[in-house]
Amino acid sequence: MEEDRSSVIAVRKLTKVYRTYLKEEGFAGALRGLWTRRYKETVAADAISFSVRPGELVGFLGPNGAGKTTTLKMLSGLLYPTSGEAKVLGFVPWERANEFRRQFALVLGQKNQLWWDLPAAESLELNRVIYGIDSTEARRTVDELTGLLDVRDKLAVMVRELSLGERMKMELIAALLHRPRVLFLDEPTIGLDVVSQKKVREFLRHYTAERGITTLLTSHYMQDIEELCQRVIIIDHGQLFFDGALREIVDRFAAYKVVTLSRRDGLPEIDLAAHGEVMERDPCRVRLRIRRDQIVGACRELLGSLQADDINIEETPIEDVIRELFTRRRVEVKEEAVA
């Protein structure tokens, strides 16, 4: 693979195929399996190619089973690919060079790296020893990060007794203890309450920008993506089908805009179905979904017929666009399979 010196992460035609043994039912099936075995192949990543520049925080999106976590695990060296190439910080991840392992971190929102039966401080101390970090430097880092995440008073608490939000903050501290240059985040806010999600997002936005940490983030919470990422990569069924600015998703894939009209002394009762889909309606206010290519004419007619005091035109929320995109993609895949 020709190295792109401007990219921290460079991926070319990365593919991962899982091969699963199909066990036949019954005793006779088990006996047959001793001589003849049938396997099912599942493509988790299908010739994916992309690159990430230094300091970028990129959203890595897709529905469940799209191949996001598999890709992150290959880029962190936990899985070997079936084919294709990748370089992270100039290293081939699955070769697992010690130098590489000291420069990246992987946080899996549904997996624990802290020791369940130890206080958080002792788990962090174990990480310090594993990475060979100077004790003074480690204390300074832990003091800084616990202060930023507001968990300094939780260091002596057993990990099992921490709340989910406190535990995730400690997981982030453990991942950042050795000051990695690359960070892979897989659902870091999953299951957290709204306050904890906001605190984690604010921390990630400021800390990664300040340190220039190159970050790939997967999340099912669109607020995470909207607040943290300017660029997104979307994959589905193992294939990459969008890589660009977050706002481009709306520009390219949103067929509708949302129009809100209001009038203080009440709107007249008229049929609005010809102009668009009525989303909400009360005596003084109405919201409609109107096709983008009809927005100018529809708004002109609506203002006249409703005699509205105010009009507001919004883009379709990105979360709705992406949900619609995944739905459309699933239909296309099924139609291709049938054909």
C-alpha positions in Angstrom: 0.0 0.0 0.0 1.4 3.3 -1.0 1.7 5.5 2.1 -0.2 8.8 2.2 1.9 10.9 4.5 -0.9 13.4 4.9 -3.2 10.7 6.5 -3.0 9.3 9.9 -5.5 6.5 9.0 -5.4 5.1 5.4 -7.7 2.2 4.5 -7.8 0.5 1.1 -10.2 -2.2 0.1 -10.4 -3.5 3.6 -12.5 -6.7 3.8 -13.5 -9.0 6.6 -15.5 -12.2 6.0 -16.7 -14.3 8.9 -17.0 -18.1 8.2 -19.6 -19.8 10.4 -20.1 -23.6 10.7 -23.7 -24.6 10.1 -24.4 -27.5 12.5 -27.1 -29.9 11.3 -29.9 -31.0 13.7 -30.0 -34.3 15.4 -27.5 -37.2 16.1 -27.3 -38.1 12.4 -26.6 -34.5 11.4 -23.8 -34.4 14.1 -22.3 -37.6 12.6 -22.4 -36.2 9.1 -20.7 -33.1 10.3 -17.6 -35.2 11.2 -17.0 -35.8 7.5 -18.8 -33.0 5.6 -19.3 -29.6 7.0 -21.3 -26.7 5.6 -20.3 -23.1 6.3 -22.0 -19.7 5.9 -20.0 -16.6 5.0 -21.0 -13.2 6.3 -19.3 -10.1 4.8 -18.8 -7.6 7.7 -16.6 -5.2 5.7 -16.6 -5.2 1.9 -13.7 -3.5 0.2 -13.9 -0.3 2.3 -11.5 2.6 1.4 -11.1 5.9 3.2 -8.5 8.1 4.9 -8.5 10.4 7.9 -6.2 13.4 8.2 -4.4 14.4 11.4 -6.6 15.9 14.1 -9.9 15.0 12.3 -12.9 13.8 14.4 -14.9 11.7 12.0 -18.3 10.2 12.6 -18.5 6.5 11.5 -22.1 5.7 10.9 -24.3 2.8 9.9 -27.2 0.6 11.2 -26.6 -2.3 13.5 -24.6 -5.0 11.7 -23.2 -2.6 9.1 -19.6 -3.4 10.0 -18.6 -0.4 12.0 -17.2 -2.2 15.1 -15.5 -4.8 12.9 -13.7 -2.1 11.0 -12.6 -0.4 14.2 -11.3 -3.7 15.6 -9.3 -4.2 12.4 -7.8 -0.7 12.6 -6.9 -1.3 16.2 -5.3 -4.7 15.5 -7.8 -6.9 17.3 -8.9 -8.6 14.1 -7.1 -9.7 11.0 -8.8 -8.7 7.7 -9.6 -11.2 5.1 -8.1 -9.0 2.5 -7.2 -5.3 1.9 -4.7 -2.9 3.5 -4.6 -0.4 6.2 -2.1 1.9 7.9 -2.6 3.8 11.2 0.2 6.2 12.1 2.3 4.4 9.5 1.8 1.0 11.1 -0.1 -2.1 9.9 -2.5 -2.5 12.9 -2.7 -6.3 12.9 1.1 -6.6 13.1 0.6 -5.2 16.7 3.9 -3.5 17.0 4.6 -2.2 20.5 5.2 1.3 19.2 1.8 1.3 17.5 0.0 0.0 20.6 1.4 2.9 22.6 -0.1 5.5 20.3 -3.8 4.5 20.0 -6.7 3.8 22.2 -10.0 1.9 21.7 -13.1 2.6 23.8 -16.0 0.1 23.4 -19.1 1.6 25.1 -20.4 -1.9 25.9 -17.1 -3.4 27.1 -15.2 -2.7 30.3 -11.4 -2.3 30.5 -11.4 -1.3 34.2 -11.1 -4.0 36.9 -14.6 -4.5 38.3 -13.5 -5.3 41.9 -10.9 -2.6 42.3 -11.2 1.1 43.0 -10.9 3.2 39.9 -7.5 4.6 41.0 -6.0 1.1 41.2 -7.3 0.2 37.7 -5.7 3.4 36.4 -2.5 2.5 38.2 -2.5 -0.9 36.5 -2.8 0.8 33.1 0.1 3.1 34.1 2.3 0.1 34.8 1.3 -1.7 31.6 2.1 1.4 29.5 5.3 2.1 31.5 4.2 5.7 32.2 6.2 7.8 34.7 4.2 8.0 37.9 4.5 11.7 38.2 3.3 12.2 34.6 0.4 9.7 35.2 -0.7 11.6 38.4 -0.7 14.8 36.5 -2.7 13.3 33.6 -5.2 11.7 36.0 -5.6 14.9 38.0 -6.3 16.8 34.8 -8.8 14.4 33.3 -10.7 13.7 36.5 -11.1 17.4 36.9 -12.3 17.9 33.4 -14.8 15.1 33.7 -15.8 16.0 37.3 -15.0 12.5 38.8 -12.0 13.3 41.0 -14.0 12.3 44.1 -14.8 8.9 42.6 -11.2 7.6 42.3 -11.4 5.6 45.6 -14.8 4.1 44.7 -15.0 0.4 43.5 -15.6 0.3 39.8 -18.7 -1.9 40.3 -20.2 0.8 42.5 -19.8 3.6 40.0 -22.8 4.8 38.0 -22.8 4.1 34.3 -21.9 7.7 33.5 -19.1 7.7 36.1 -17.8 4.4 34.8 -17.7 5.6 31.2 -15.8 8.7 32.3 -13.2 6.5 34.0 -13.0 4.3 30.9 -12.1 7.5 28.9 -9.5 8.4 31.4 -8.0 4.9 31.2 -7.9 5.2 27.4 -6.3 8.6 27.4 -3.8 7.9 30.2 -0.9 7.2 27.8 -1.9 10.3 25.7 -2.7 8.4 22.4 -2.5 10.1 19.0 -5.4 8.1 17.6 -8.7 7.4 19.4 -11.3 4.9 18.3 -14.7 5.4 20.1 -17.4 2.8 19.7 -20.7 4.1 21.3 -19.1 6.0 24.1 -22.4 7.5 25.3 -24.6 4.5 25.0 -27.0 4.1 27.9 -25.9 7.3 29.6 -28.4 9.9 30.9 -28.7 13.2 29.1 -26.5 15.1 31.6 -23.7 12.5 31.3 -23.9 12.4 27.5 -23.5 16.2 27.4 -20.5 16.2 29.7 -18.8 13.4 27.7 -19.5 15.2 24.4 -18.1 18.5 25.7 -15.0 16.8 27.0 -14.3 15.0 23.8 -14.9 18.1 21.7 -12.4 20.2 23.6 -9.8 17.6 24.6 -9.4 16.0 21.1 -9.2 19.4 19.5 -6.7 20.8 22.0 -4.5 17.7 21.7 -4.9 17.2 18.0 -6.1 13.6 18.5 -7.3 11.9 15.3 -10.7 10.3 16.2 -13.1 7.8 14.7 -16.5 7.9 16.5 -19.4 5.5 16.1 -22.7 6.4 17.8 -26.4 5.8 17.4 -27.1 9.2 19.1 -27.2 11.7 16.3 -26.6 14.5 18.8 -23.1 13.0 19.4 -22.4 13.2 15.7 -24.0 16.7 15.1 -22.1 18.2 18.0 -18.7 16.6 17.4 -18.3 15.8 13.7 -18.0 17.9 10.6 -17.3 14.9 8.4 -19.1 11.5 8.4 -18.4 8.1 6.8 -21.5 6.0 6.3 -21.4 2.2 5.7 -24.2 -0.3 5.3 -24.0 -4.1 4.6 -20.2 -3.7 4.9 -20.0 -1.2 2.0 -19.1 2.5 2.2 -21.7 4.7 0.4 -21.1 8.2 1.8 -18.0 10.1 2.8 -18.2 13.8 3.2 -19.4 16.8 5.2 -22.3 16.2 7.6 -24.3 19.0 6.0 -23.9 17.4 2.6 -26.2 14.5 3.8 -29.1 16.9 4.0 -28.2 18.6 0.7 -27.8 15.3 -1.2 -30.4 13.1 0.4 -33.1 15.2 2.1 -36.0 15.5 -0.3 -38.1 17.7 2.0 -38.0 20.8 4.2 -40.1 21.5 7.2 -42.2 24.7 7.1 -44.0 26.2 10.1 -46.6 28.9 9.8 -48.4 30.7 12.6 -50.9 33.4 13.2 -51.8 35.0 16.6 -55.5 35.1 16.1 -55.8 31.7 14.5 -55.3 30.2 11.1 -58.2 29.6 8.7 -59.4 26.0 8.3 -58.4 25.1 4.8 -57.2 21.9 3.2 -53.3 21.9 3.1 -52.8 18.4 1.6 -52.1 19.8 -1.8 -49.0 21.6 -0.5 -47.4 18.9 1.6 -47.7 16.5 4.5 -49.2 18.0 7.6 -47.0 17.0 10.6 -48.7 19.1 13.3 -51.7 21.4 13.4 -53.4 23.5 16.1 -55.6 26.6 15.8 -52.7 29.0 15.6 -49.9 27.0 14.1 -49.2 24.3 11.4 -46.1 22.4 10.4 -45.7 20.7 7.0 -43.2 18.6 5.1 -42.8 20.1 1.7 -40.7 18.8 -1.2 -37.5 20.9 -1.7 -38.3 21.5 -5.4 -41.7 22.9 -4.5 -40.8 25.0 -1.5 -40.8 28.5 -3.1 -44.2 28.2 -4.8 -45.8 26.4 -1.8 -44.7 29.0 0.7 -45.9 31.8 -1.5 -49.4 30.3 -1.8 -49.5 29.3 1.9 -48.6 32.8 3.1 -51.4 34.2 1.0 -54.1 31.7 1.8 -53.3 31.4 5.6 -52.5 35.1 6.0 -49.8 33.9 8.5 -47.9 36.4 10.8 -44.7 34.2 10.8 -43.1 31.5 8.7 -40.1 29.4 9.5 -38.3 27.0 7.0 -36.1 24.3 8.4 -34.0 21.5 6.9 -35.1 18.0 7.8 -33.3 16.9 11.0 -30.2 15.0 10.1 -31.3 12.0 12.2 -34.4 11.7 10.1 -32.5 11.9 6.9 -30.0 9.2 7.9 -32.9 7.0 9.2 -34.6 7.4 5.8 -31.3 6.8 4.1 -30.8 3.4 5.9 -34.4 2.4 5.2 -34.0 3.2 1.5 -30.7 1.4 1.4 -32.2 -1.8 2.9 -35.0 -1.8 0.3 -32.4 -1.4 -2.5 -30.3 -4.3 -1.1 -33.4 -6.5 -0.9 -34.4 -5.6 -4.5 -30.9 -6.4 -5.7 -31.0 -9.7 -4.0 -34.3 -10.6 -5.6 -33.1 -9.5 -9.0 
